Amino acid sequence: MSHDLDDRIAATLQGRAGGEIDPEPLVRKAREHGARIRRRHRVINAVATAALTVTLTVAVLVTPDVSRTGRTGVAVPPPPATGVSGAAASPGLVGGDPATLHFTAAELVAGAESVTWGAGEGVESVEARGADVSSLFLLTRTAKKLDEADRTLGSSGEPVSPVDVLVADRPARVWQDGDHGDGGNWTVEWQPTGGLWARLQMVGSGQPELLAAAATLRFDAATRCALPFRLTVVPAGMRVLSCSVTLGSRGFSEGVTLVGDDERWFSVRVEEPGAGNPAAEVDGALTAGPYQVRRAETRVLQTVAGGCYVGLIRDGWGSWAKGVTEPEALSVLAGYRPAENLSDPARW
């Protein structure tokens, strides 16, 4: 996800909380952002997330509710992918299955307040946000794909000076970026095994902590990218291309899935509104199965299901990306099936 874009949109929404929000300027900027790097499929997912943040999110400060999990401020873990080989044994699987990450990162994400797991389109990732330290790990099958992923926690854009180091006895390159000053912004790249390329960035810590964290990543087991919903209907020939799920202390926070084929794409984003803020029912002019649906914007359909806001962006971004028709989108929403329990990813 493009957190820089999300942060700008969130700041605008906070400034206008309680009033009417016109999403068009922000949607237009998101579309322009996507067009600039439209050759990268990953951006469809990122920009779709940003656009739906505009249409679905109400900026409200809430106190975490630990009644579901009994946990205080620590993100719940994702379920393991039982019986699935890790990246070390099967590097060719990395990034090919949107339901699976072929690594585990228990120590890296320990204590984080929010963790986003993602897989698909040749990239697997985990991003952990904590009170003091944030981290972003990417795993791909090629160095080119690692660069094309274009994911960062922040960068000054200034030249860096990589230094040769070791990560778990493997050759690596590490460098510091000045973007966060004394807070520390360090990145390391290495090959955990033949046929794999990895990058770990940490903000808020130093080089020793970065290298120690990189050494804790495990490639002998796998993790599920589990979402608390299913799309039982998709247009003929289309398939799920990517998964992204954010987990917090209460369980599910938000998730995005990208669906498409060689010519058309659409995104579905689901957001749990937070403690004490139940999702308001949608009063829409359209229906999709059991759901009332409204046109939130010319490309976006919105409904509420399973206590969550559900949004579907019908078309891709940029001149090269075609989308689905409104009847097709309504058919997809009619087949939307939410999980009953949002706090336990193992049950999704």
ZIQUIUR-V5079 format. One record per backbone hydrogen bond with DSSP energy under -1.0 kcal/mol. CO is the residue of the C=O (numbers start at 1). NH is the residue of the N-H. If there is no record, write none. Layout:
co & nh
CO & NH
CO & NH
//
This chain:
co & nh
1 & 3
2 & 6
3 & 7
4 & 8
5 & 9
6 & 10
7 & 11
8 & 12
9 & 13
10 & 14
11 & 15
14 & 17
16 & 19
23 & 27
24 & 28
25 & 29
26 & 30
27 & 31
28 & 32
29 & 33
30 & 34
31 & 35
32 & 36
35 & 38
37 & 40
40 & 43
41 & 44
42 & 46
43 & 47
44 & 48
45 & 49
46 & 50
47 & 51
48 & 52
49 & 53
50 & 54
51 & 55
52 & 56
53 & 57
66 & 70
79 & 224
80 & 82
81 & 84
86 & 90
90 & 93
91 & 94
93 & 96
95 & 122
97 & 100
99 & 225
101 & 223
102 & 87
104 & 218
105 & 109
109 & 112
112 & 75
114 & 129
115 & 247
116 & 127
117 & 245
118 & 125
119 & 243
120 & 123
123 & 120
124 & 139
125 & 118
126 & 137
127 & 116
128 & 135
129 & 113
129 & 114
134 & 203
135 & 128
136 & 201
137 & 126
138 & 199
139 & 124
140 & 197
142 & 146
143 & 147
144 & 148
145 & 149
147 & 150
163 & 174
165 & 172
167 & 170
170 & 167
172 & 165
173 & 189
174 & 163
175 & 187
178 & 181
180 & 183
181 & 184
184 & 204
185 & 177
186 & 202
187 & 175
188 & 200
189 & 173
190 & 198
193 & 196
197 & 140
198 & 190
199 & 138
200 & 188
201 & 136
202 & 186
203 & 134
206 & 210
207 & 211
208 & 212
209 & 213
210 & 214
211 & 215
213 & 216
214 & 217
218 & 104
219 & 88
222 & 81
223 & 101
224 & 226
228 & 339
230 & 337
235 & 238
239 & 260
242 & 258
243 & 119
244 & 256
245 & 117
246 & 253
246 & 254
247 & 115
248 & 76
248 & 251
251 & 248
253 & 272
254 & 246
255 & 270
256 & 244
257 & 268
258 & 241
258 & 242
259 & 266
260 & 239
263 & 322
264 & 261
266 & 259
267 & 313
268 & 257
269 & 311
270 & 255
271 & 309
274 & 277
282 & 284
286 & 293
288 & 291
291 & 288
293 & 286
294 & 296
294 & 302
297 & 300
299 & 314
300 & 296
300 & 297
301 & 312
302 & 294
303 & 310
305 & 308
308 & 305
309 & 271
310 & 303
311 & 269
312 & 301
313 & 267
314 & 324
318 & 321
322 & 265
325 & 329
326 & 330
327 & 331
328 & 332
329 & 333
330 & 334
331 & 335
333 & 336
335 & 232
337 & 230
342 & 252
344 & 347
345 & 348
//
